[in-house]
């Protein structure tokens, strides 16, 4: 019974129910889209303060400033290493698989009116 009350089980159940609603009742799924969009925006709003609080709490509990510096340096090195590996892997994969090759699309012949209709003439922004 405790497994059913766990957050992990509830999330998995919600995902399965969401997939089921999308497959069985797609119109209802479309009507629920604003609810999902709002939920995602709420999650995005909470991420930055949550990460900030985790870092501040972690540093406050460390006590020794030297160990904080060592852990910070290790975190930066791991981040740089992981980013470099991901970048190299992505570049190698793109060069090997060549996505988009063979499509033979002439950029001059593309009709941009669809983009204008979708964006309503607005400029691109970094705010997503």
C-alpha positions as a Python dict, from the first residue, in 0.01 Angstrom:
ca = {
    (1, 'X'): (0, 0, 0),
    (2, 'X'): (292, 237, 61),
    (3, 'X'): (409, 181, -297),
    (4, 'X'): (76, 317, -424),
    (5, 'X'): (124, 629, -210),
    (6, 'X'): (477, 689, -339),
    (7, 'X'): (540, 985, -569),
    (8, 'X'): (714, 757, -820),
    (9, 'X'): (405, 539, -859),
    (10, 'X'): (175, 841, -886),
    (11, 'X'): (388, 997, -1161),
    (12, 'X'): (402, 673, -1359),
    (13, 'X'): (26, 628, -1318),
    (14, 'X'): (-37, 987, -1434),
    (15, 'X'): (182, 936, -1741),
    (16, 'X'): (-2, 614, -1831),
    (17, 'X'): (-341, 783, -1780),
    (18, 'X'): (-228, 1079, -1992),
    (19, 'X'): (-118, 850, -2274),
    (20, 'X'): (-448, 661, -2248),
    (21, 'X'): (-654, 980, -2265),
    (22, 'X'): (-451, 1098, -2565),
    (23, 'X'): (-507, 771, -2749),
    (24, 'X'): (-869, 700, -2653),
    (25, 'X'): (-1010, 1054, -2636),
    (26, 'X'): (-784, 1287, -2837),
    (27, 'X'): (-1042, 1570, -2828),
    (28, 'X'): (-1042, 1562, -2447),
    (29, 'X'): (-663, 1560, -2456),
    (30, 'X'): (-667, 1874, -2672),
    (31, 'X'): (-905, 2042, -2429),
    (32, 'X'): (-668, 1961, -2140),
    (33, 'X'): (-367, 2118, -2314),
    (34, 'X'): (-390, 2450, -2123),
    (35, 'X'): (-373, 2252, -1798),
    (36, 'X'): (-55, 2077, -1913),
    (37, 'X'): (98, 2401, -2040),
    (38, 'X'): (25, 2571, -1708),
    (39, 'X'): (179, 2280, -1518),
    (40, 'X'): (498, 2297, -1726),
    (41, 'X'): (520, 2675, -1669),
    (42, 'X'): (479, 2620, -1293),
    (43, 'X'): (759, 2361, -1297),
    (44, 'X'): (985, 2599, -1491),
    (45, 'X'): (907, 2873, -1240),
    (46, 'X'): (1013, 2649, -949),
    (47, 'X'): (1334, 2510, -1097),
    (48, 'X'): (1560, 2815, -1046),
    (49, 'X'): (1465, 2880, -679),
    (50, 'X'): (1484, 2509, -603),
    (51, 'X'): (1834, 2475, -746),
    (52, 'X'): (1942, 2793, -567),
    (53, 'X'): (1811, 2666, -233),
    (54, 'X'): (1974, 2324, -279),
    (55, 'X'): (2310, 2487, -350),
    (56, 'X'): (2283, 2735, -61),
    (57, 'X'): (2175, 2463, 181),
    (58, 'X'): (2455, 2235, 63),
    (59, 'X'): (2717, 2505, 109),
    (60, 'X'): (2576, 2601, 450),
    (61, 'X'): (2595, 2241, 571),
    (62, 'X'): (2949, 2189, 438),
    (63, 'X'): (3108, 2415, 695),
    (64, 'X'): (3462, 2386, 557),
    (65, 'X'): (3515, 2638, 277),
    (66, 'X'): (3810, 2438, 138),
    (67, 'X'): (3592, 2131, 74),
    (68, 'X'): (3328, 2353, -90),
    (69, 'X'): (3593, 2481, -331),
    (70, 'X'): (3715, 2128, -408),
    (71, 'X'): (3362, 2003, -472),
    (72, 'X'): (3289, 2310, -688),
    (73, 'X'): (3603, 2250, -893),
    (74, 'X'): (3514, 1883, -938),
    (75, 'X'): (3160, 1979, -1044),
    (76, 'X'): (3293, 2226, -1302),
    (77, 'X'): (3540, 1970, -1437),
    (78, 'X'): (3270, 1702, -1464),
    (79, 'X'): (3038, 1950, -1635),
    (80, 'X'): (3306, 2049, -1885),
    (81, 'X'): (3400, 1687, -1952),
    (82, 'X'): (3038, 1577, -1999),
    (83, 'X'): (2964, 1874, -2225),
    (84, 'X'): (3270, 1805, -2438),
    (85, 'X'): (3186, 1436, -2472),
    (86, 'X'): (2824, 1520, -2565),
    (87, 'X'): (2940, 1776, -2820),
    (88, 'X'): (3189, 1539, -2982),
    (89, 'X'): (2936, 1255, -2983),
    (90, 'X'): (2674, 1482, -3142),
    (91, 'X'): (2913, 1608, -3409),
    (92, 'X'): (3033, 1256, -3493),
    (93, 'X'): (2676, 1126, -3510),
    (94, 'X'): (2567, 1413, -3736),
    (95, 'X'): (2865, 1360, -3966),
    (96, 'X'): (2809, 984, -3985),
    (97, 'X'): (2428, 981, -4022),
    (98, 'X'): (2409, 1307, -4220),
    (99, 'X'): (2053, 1405, -4125),
    (100, 'X'): (1875, 1591, -4404),
    (101, 'X'): (2109, 1459, -4674),
    (102, 'X'): (1926, 1366, -4991),
    (103, 'X'): (1629, 1596, -4931),
    (104, 'X'): (1736, 1815, -5225),
    (105, 'X'): (1553, 2123, -5096),
    (106, 'X'): (1628, 2458, -5257),
    (107, 'X'): (1604, 2723, -4982),
    (108, 'X'): (1508, 2986, -5243),
    (109, 'X'): (1193, 2792, -5333),
    (110, 'X'): (1060, 2769, -4975),
    (111, 'X'): (739, 2963, -4911),
    (112, 'X'): (779, 3156, -4583),
    (113, 'X'): (411, 3251, -4556),
    (114, 'X'): (347, 2953, -4328),
    (115, 'X'): (601, 3087, -4081),
    (116, 'X'): (441, 3432, -4091),
    (117, 'X'): (99, 3278, -4026),
    (118, 'X'): (226, 3075, -3733),
    (119, 'X'): (431, 3349, -3567),
    (120, 'X'): (191, 3631, -3661),
    (121, 'X'): (488, 3838, -3775),
    (122, 'X'): (651, 3853, -3430),
    (123, 'X'): (1027, 3858, -3382),
    (124, 'X'): (1217, 3566, -3233),
    (125, 'X'): (1293, 3606, -2863),
    (126, 'X'): (1514, 3434, -2611),
    (127, 'X'): (1227, 3409, -2361),
    (128, 'X'): (1078, 3098, -2525),
}
